[in-house]
Amino acid sequence: MADIKAADVAKLRKVTGAGMMDCKKALQETNGDFEKAIEEIRKKGKAIANKRADRDATEGVVLAKTNADATVGAMIILNCETDFVAKNDEFVKFADAILDKALENNASDLEALKAIEMDGRTIGDHVTEQTGVIGEKIDLSAYFNINAGFVVPYIHPGNKLATIVAFNQAADIQIGKDVAMQIAAMSPVSIDKDDVPADVIEKELEIGRAQAREEGKPEAMLDKIAEGKLSKFFKDSTLMNQTFVKDGKISVGEYLKGINAGLKVEKFERYSLNN
């Protein structure tokens, strides 16, 4: 059996992220062959991933950031099984490295992101291997990206909730953060009332009519009452009509108009692990 040096074990650990004992064992099993040892660790990761495929990975991190000129924004959700792993610095760094690659390549969707190479292997392979390294199911479950004139991200402390919001033109970064934090706090369903899907509107009308009927209101009045409740829904649930959380006297739309009438929100994404 080859003499396994501590330096070789440390080098293998740095390359693979696996534990010291796993690295030493892999080198012993491959008689000191470094490349074969890497392959052994990868195989182990895949085997563990297969065994844990039916586990629930509901913990994890939600991260968002933009490229240098703030024209591309991206958000990823990297799941694991326990909050203990989610809070581990190495797990967060791994997620952040994936996010950097997403921005660097402007990946179009989740499958395209998983196919991007990172340190000689695809991101998808890295995720599988991390299951073996960490011993929990690791899943890159979602990815969103936005291309626009100006994009601002926000990550709520704890890495469980993030947003990205796109504007039609550049603005002060604090304005973008204000809106991104509004989205995080108030979870709007759309930008404005005209953007609310027809099925959501019909559902709200049905709920409004049902509530009025339960309250004993006359049948002839149900539609009018439901329309009134729908107006309140638009005020509470659409971004431009929501009360601005930093100034309860105005709406978000009024806040933006007061700064620049031409500044518009084009799109936003919000994801929370606690949904």
N, C-alpha and C positions, 0 to 999 in steps of 0.2 A: 504494500500500500504506500502511495506517495506521501511524503512528509507535507502536511497541510500547514502552511504558515499563517499566522494571525493577519498578516498584511493582505494575503489572498482572500481570506474570509471577509475582511473589512472592505476590500475592493468589490467583491461579489455583492455584499450588502448594499453598497453605494449604487451599484448598477441596477439591482433588482428590487431593492427596498425590503427584501425578506429579512427575517430575524437572524441573528448571529449563529444560533444553533442550526437553523435550517440551511444556512449557507455552508457551514462546516460539513454538515451531513451530505449535502449535494456534492461538494468537492471530494469527499471521501468515496462516495458511490461512483464517481466518474474518474477516480484515480488522479485527481488534481487537474483534469482537463477543464479549463475555465469556461469555454464555449458550451461544452456538454453540461456543465453544472448549471449554467444559465437556462438551458433547455429543460433540465430536470425541474428547476424551480417553476418554470412556466407550466410544465405538465402538471405539477402539483396544484398550481393555481386553478387550472382548468378542471381538474378532478374535484377540487373542493367546490368550485362554482357549480358544477353539475349536481353535487350532493345538496347544495343549499338553494337550488333553483326555485323550490317551492316555498322558501321562507318569505316572510313579509319584511320588506325593506322600507319602512315608513319614516325613519329618521333621516338625517342628512343635512345638506347645506343648499341654500339657494343664493347664487352669486350673480352679480351683474356689473358690467363695466362698459366703457366705450374705447374706441381707438383714439389715437393722439389728437386728431382734429375734431373729435366728437360728431362725426357724421355716420358712424356705425355703432350700434349698441347691441350687446348680446347678453343673454341670461341662460344659465344652466342650472339644472337640478341634479345633484349627485346624491343618491340615496345609500343608506346603510341600515343596519338592523337596530343599533343602539345609539342613544344620545352620547354615550361615552366616546364612541368612535367619531361621531359627528363633531365633537369638540376638540378632537386631536389635531394638533398643528399640522402634522404631516398629511392628514386627510384633507384639511382645508387647502394646504399648498398644492396637493394633487388636483383638487377641483379648480383652483386658480390657474394652474398650468394648462388645463383643458380649455378654460375660458380664454386664455391668451391665444391658444391655437385657433379657437373659433373666430376670434377677431382678426388674427393674422391672415386667415384664409377666407374670411367672410363666408363661412359655411352656410349653405342654403337651408339645410334641415338637419334633423337629428342623425339620420343615416349617413349623410355627407360628413357630419362632424365625426362620427365614429370611424369613418374610413380614413381620416387624416393621419398622416404619419407623425409620430412624436418619438424622438430618440430611437429611430429605426423600426418601430412597430406601430401598428394602428392604435388609435385611442381606444377602440373597442377591445383590442387585445390587452392593453394596459389595464382597463377596468376589470376584465376577467382575472388577470394576474393579481390584481390587488385583493380580490376575494381570497386567494391563497395566502397572500402576505398578512392580511388583517384577520382572516378567519371568520369574516362575516360576508353575507351577500352584499355586493356593491353593484349598483345599477345607475347608469347614466340615463335617467328616465325622461327628461324633457330638455328642450333647447328652443329658444326664441331669438330671432335677430330682427333688427330694424335698421333701415338705411334712410336717412333724411338729412335735412339741412342742419339740424342741431338736435343731438340726442343726449339725454341726461339720465344717469342711473341712480338708484338709491338702494342701499342694503340696510335693512333694519338690524340693530344690534342683536347678535345671536345667530345671524345667518339663516334664519328660518323664513324670512319674507324679503322679497326684493321687487323692485319695479324698474321699468325703463320707459321713458316718455319721449316722443319725437315731436319736434316743432318744425314749422315750415321755414324758419330763418333763425339765425344766430341771436342769442340774447344773453343777458347776464346770467352766469351760472347759478346764482342764488334763486333767480326766478324759476329756472328749471328744477332746482332742488325743492322749492316750495310746492310745485305741482306734483313732482314725483312722490313727495311725502304725503301730499293730499290723497293721491291714489292709494298709497300704502295704508293710510289710516281709514279711508272711507269706502274703499273697494267699489268704485263706480262700475256700472254694467256697460257703459258706452261713453263716448265723448259728449254727445248732445242728444236731445230727445229724438231727433230725426234719425239717429243711428241705432236706436233700440230695435232689435228684431221684432217682426210682426207677431211671432208666436209668444214672445215675452209680453207684449202689449195686450194681446188677447187673454193671456193667463191672468194678468193683473186686473183686467176688466171683469173676468169671471169671478175672481176673488172678491172684488169690490161689490159686485151684485150679490154674491153669496153672503157677505158680511151684512149688507144692508137688509137682506131678507131675514137673516137671523135676528136683526134688531127690530123686526116688525114693521119696516118701512113699506109703503104701498108699492105694488108691482109697477105702477106707472112711473114711479120715481127712481126705480133701480138703476136705469141706464145713466141718468143724470148724476146720481150719487157716485156710481162707478167711475164716471169721467172725472169727477172731483178728486177721487182717491188716486186716479191715474196721474193727475197733475201733481199731486203730492209725491208720488213715486218718481216722476221725472225730476222733481226738485231734490229729492233725497238720493237718487241713484244715478244721475247723469253728471259727469264731471263739471261741465260748464255751468250747471244750475245748482250744484251743491254749495252750501254755505262754506266759505273759505275758512279752513280751520285756524289760520293765523289772524283772521279778522272776521269775527262773527257777524259783522254788519254788511258784508258784501258777498257776492257769489264768486266762484273761481273765474267765470267769464268776465265779470266786472273788474276783477283784479287784473287780468291780462289786458283788457281794453284800456284800463287806466294807465298802463305802462306803454303799450303800443297796440293800436287798433288793428294793425296788420299781423300781429303775432298770433298764430293759430296752433293748436295741438292737432297733429295729424294721426297719431296712433299711440297706443300705450299697451304694455303688458304688465300683468301683476301675477305673482305666484306666491302662495303661502303653503308651507308644509302642514299648517294647522287647519286648512280648509276642511 
